[in-house]
Amino acid sequence: MTNTVPEINSPTGATESSATPATITFADFGLDPKIQKAVSEQGYNTPTPIQAQSIPHVLAGSDLMGAAQTGTGKTAAFVLPIIQKILRHASSSASPARHPIRALVLTPTRELAVQVAENAASYSKHTDLRAAVVYGGVDMKEQVATLRGGVEILIATPGRLLDHIGSKVANLSQVEILVLDEADRMLDMGFLPDLQRIIDLIPAQRQTLLFSATFSPEIKKLAQSYLRTPVTVEVARQNAAADTVKQVVHMVSSADKQRAIVKVLEARTRQGLSRQCIIFTNSRLGCARLARSLERDGIKAGAIHGDKSQGERTLTLDAFKSGAIEALVATDVAARGLDIPSMPCVINHELPFNAEDFIHRIGRTGRAGSKGDAIALVDASEKRLLDDIEKLMKRKLDIQPLPEGSPSSVPSRSSSRSDAPAKMSDPFFYKPYEPSAVTKSSSETTNPEEKKVGITPARPAVGALLGGFKKK
């Protein structure tokens, strides 16, 4: 296969690329015509940087650690080469024995599992490969029937996969490729013991891929345990939000945050901007309460958190995507894996306790090259959390006062800055957001999200992202 993807010289070295070379297309990877047809049908031609850098190494059989900003197409960076590598096993036979699990993708959340499964279904649809997704929160019967029928590509959350292994309906003895997707989140959620139990059941002679938005010391230690001389691909600054996201902080007392959100949405309406937004809170109880309060204020709101069943989450997400819900109030269950095309705005009602979660939250907007706005409402008691976020991102966030007539605000840091005007109006509320200065980077070389493809057993609730260029 001939291609012009930049080479990574060292098997343990890293490369960074801010853009995809114009000469690279998906056809350059030497993908099977059946896969290429599926890609073309989605209208994509040119890969994003993470795809251009990762796919050749995965096809070559290397273990890999991949890092890129959220929303840049990490999922397709491993789904496409996986389909290519196991295509030799494709069979039209109805016998389950001819369809053992060849590739296993582990994800931390249900929503991310569905997204990956949609990718697998979309790009394997012209082949005889079968893909399935299993996760908790729903009845196991349909999942059991699907697994007993045989699947080559299995996407799963760790706990539910162990349930199926315990019931002897999932056998991992023929797995050739293992993917740990959003591995840092899996560690944060305490999945390490489950991961160890699962990996012990997979043949040692396998290819292992680890994808994450960040490479913390814990992730590097995990990679040392499970990966063999991995190639490291990093195509964006670590711990950074996409350049397409305009970030603004407003210092607001906790008691006034609900009214501040109403003011934000009213101001967006006056500007002719969409009121659709995701509002992040830290607790399940606070999430439900805020959604009810916003409803009383005349805002169509819905809540999604860990106490909701998968069916309730799906209904709420579908209502949000259709516009029946304007404000989706969520805990960090939606911080990763939730992929809604052209999400215009994210509001942090509370700052997360983990600074990295802030990056993932605001990564729900500004995806695939679209512009987005990220608002953080910060009480004085959260200053330490704000400092941690700025330290992680290696930048000071723009702190502006709330507009006149809104809830009283805590004095902002910006008022003491020498470059702050004596009387500051707030363009964040009263005129369309000025786009951030964007160079030709990965944020300009991505595409709108791919179209959804249904997958059994769950009705898809979120979109799948390829993230390449559309054909002209």
Secondary structure as GFF3:
##gff-version 3
##sequence-region A 1 472
A	DSSP	beta_strand	14	15	.	.	.	ID=ss1
A	DSSP	three_ten_helix	26	29	.	.	.	ID=ss2
A	DSSP	alpha_helix	33	41	.	.	.	ID=ss3
A	DSSP	beta_strand	44	46	.	.	.	ID=ss4
A	DSSP	alpha_helix	49	59	.	.	.	ID=ss5
A	DSSP	beta_strand	64	67	.	.	.	ID=ss6
A	DSSP	alpha_helix	74	86	.	.	.	ID=ss7
A	DSSP	three_ten_helix	87	89	.	.	.	ID=ss8
A	DSSP	three_ten_helix	96	98	.	.	.	ID=ss9
A	DSSP	beta_strand	103	106	.	.	.	ID=ss10
A	DSSP	alpha_helix	110	123	.	.	.	ID=ss11
A	DSSP	beta_strand	131	134	.	.	.	ID=ss12
A	DSSP	alpha_helix	141	149	.	.	.	ID=ss13
A	DSSP	beta_strand	153	156	.	.	.	ID=ss14
A	DSSP	alpha_helix	158	166	.	.	.	ID=ss15
A	DSSP	beta_strand	177	181	.	.	.	ID=ss16
A	DSSP	alpha_helix	183	188	.	.	.	ID=ss17
A	DSSP	alpha_helix	192	199	.	.	.	ID=ss18
A	DSSP	beta_strand	207	212	.	.	.	ID=ss19
A	DSSP	alpha_helix	217	226	.	.	.	ID=ss20
A	DSSP	beta_strand	231	234	.	.	.	ID=ss21
A	DSSP	beta_strand	245	251	.	.	.	ID=ss22
A	DSSP	three_ten_helix	254	256	.	.	.	ID=ss23
A	DSSP	alpha_helix	257	270	.	.	.	ID=ss24
A	DSSP	beta_strand	277	280	.	.	.	ID=ss25
A	DSSP	alpha_helix	284	296	.	.	.	ID=ss26
A	DSSP	beta_strand	301	304	.	.	.	ID=ss27
A	DSSP	alpha_helix	310	322	.	.	.	ID=ss28
A	DSSP	beta_strand	327	330	.	.	.	ID=ss29
A	DSSP	three_ten_helix	332	334	.	.	.	ID=ss30
A	DSSP	beta_strand	345	348	.	.	.	ID=ss31
A	DSSP	alpha_helix	355	362	.	.	.	ID=ss32
A	DSSP	three_ten_helix	367	369	.	.	.	ID=ss33
A	DSSP	beta_strand	372	378	.	.	.	ID=ss34
A	DSSP	three_ten_helix	380	382	.	.	.	ID=ss35
A	DSSP	alpha_helix	383	393	.	.	.	ID=ss36
A	DSSP	three_ten_helix	413	416	.	.	.	ID=ss37
A	DSSP	alpha_helix	427	430	.	.	.	ID=ss38
A	DSSP	three_ten_helix	442	444	.	.	.	ID=ss39
A	DSSP	beta_strand	469	470	.	.	.	ID=ss40
###
